[in-house]
Amino acid sequence: KFIDIIWEQANSIVGVSRGSAAGWVLNYLLGIVQINPLKQPSEMPLWRFLSSERPDFADIDIDVSSYKRDIVFQKVSEYVDSIGGTIARVGTFKTEGAKSSIQTACRGLGIPSDIGLFLSSMIPVVRGATRSISNTYYGNADDGLEPITEFVNQVNKYEGLLETALGIEGLVSGRSSHACGVVQSLDILSSTSLMKTPNGETITQYDLGDCEQSGLIKFDFLCTKTEGMIQLGLELLVEHGHMEWQGTLRKTYDKYLHPDVLNVDDNEYYKVLNDGELLSAFQFDSMAGVKALKTIQPHSLLEVANANSLMRLMADDGEQPMEMYARYKANPNAWEQDMIDYGLNDKERAIMHRHLDKDFGVCSSQEGMMLMTMDEEIARFNVKESNVLRKSVAKKKPKLLQQSMELLYEKGLARGCRKVFLKYIWDVQIAMQRGYSFSILHTTGYSWILIQQLHLITHYPSIYWNTAVLQIESGAIEQDHDDDETDGREKTTNYEAIGGAIAMVQHQGVEVGYPDINKAINEFAPDEKNNVIRYGFKSINGMNNATSKLIIENRPFSSWAIFSPI
């Protein structure tokens, strides 16, 4: 129902798929996701998320257009209200982290702020995760963490500092709302109390974990720039006659952009992608993404999905997973030779080929790792055991990782596997995922979104996609509302964002023309004839909607004398 409301009442497109919901054919048949899991190039395992050993709800994340955020929430709320229910955003709570706790403790104890900054700088940050004060000071044997000696010595110089900082760390110091999560119920107060954020938004008093424990189900409405670009690109193509309107947004989208109508084997897609011609390539617009494309040179949906995973993996030393993939892809015999050199016999190599041929000999996904350990000819892990392995690898839990390794050897040896074979599986294939591991269900959905972008730039004049990118990246599109819901105020123009977006598209070779008083509209607009993006009035310093409307209503102008009286 929510999906239908987003399409039909909020007039927003819904993303192809995100989350574990992509593994269910039923979700595809209902239109909740748009990809058929039975027709994807890799197994889309629903058992990975829902089984007797892991009875969790499927994770259904709904991507909507960035400029439809407000109206999507409004329309969904109206429906829930109409059936006597309540919808609220999930409450989030800011807690004091290790670094801020040290600095706050220093201020409270009268220790100079520069000392506080110095001490907090010694707390390690690994892959975005900040170590706790306790783990920095005492270490943590379970997680393989040693104390930071210099931190210990410096902290000990100030009486009471450690105890004060430990007392502050973890305290709730603010409240806000989840970026995209909402809960709804016909009797929400039986599950959680409600409160307001400082800006007046209704949120739950429980955090997400407690909301779910109380029986509420979270729905994620992710407002993404990429979906905004795709929708705006489609609307521009309809407006300029390159697509035929089918009566509704959903029908038009289904005819031109639904995954079922796209030829995923179109070589032009991958040529444009690898040549770097696609602006804002989904998941590949970072430096790591650009490097992944240059290294792997994907030419299929599965290769794009693998690139999505591999660019996130990092070996502790030696050849990186992405480089290994590219080497094996260029020379499949190299993988075979590497296994022979490692000491694997014919039967063991055949098992590896069965699992990893489609991935050029590199285990890049969580499911690939789980399926290997569940293989009857390897260790025959059950779902629970393979999921513990997944968690220990993805979340870098040394103690759990050690237990999983011992279990792999124990069960593998009991089933007749040679130690060298199990060592290859653990030290070569599983080791490359340590610290991060990605699901094929996620990467397949991500890759289809990229295919949609590539379709828009390869089958239609690219100026329309480039204009959509500039519009969204510059923030020039105002949030969509019902006419009676607005208060008449205009969105403040962010000239810094506009300048950055223009510089970004110009760097990619896209021409942005000067404002033309007789042709420009409020927003940036495509000029297909001259292959130029026409500058919009609203992006000019000092211009507002009223002035823009007045100019458009009174043009054309042939001289300043004619223009100046208005």
Secondary structure, 3 states (H helix, E strand, C coil): CHHHHHHHCCCCCECCCCCHHHHCHHHHHHCCCCCCHHHCCCCCCHHHCEECCEECCCCCEEEEEHHHHHHHHHHHHHHHHHCCCEEEEEEEEEECCHHHHHHHHHHHCCCCHHHHHHHHHCCCEECCEECCHHHHHHCECCCCECCCHHHHHHHCCCCCHHHHHHHHCCCEEEEEEEEEEEEEECCHHHCCCEEECCCCCEEECCCHHHHHHCCCCEEEEEEEHHHHHHHHHHHHHHHCCCCCCCCCHHHHHHHHCCHHHCCCCCHHHHHHHHCCCCCCCCCCCCHHHHHHHHHHCCCCHHHHHHHHHHCCCCCCCCCCHHHHHHHHHHCHHHHHHHHHHHCCCHHHHHHHHHHHHHHCCCCCEHHHHHHHHHCCCCCCCCHHHHHHHHHHHHCCCHHHHHHHHHHHHHHHHHCCCCHHHHHHHHHHHHHHHCCCCECHHHHHHHHHHHHHHHHHHHCCCHHHHHHHHHHHHHCCCCCCCCHHHCCCCCCCCCHHHHHHHHHHHHHCCCCECCCCCCCCCCCCEEECCCCEEECCHHHCCCCCHHHHHHHHHHCCCCCHHHHCCC
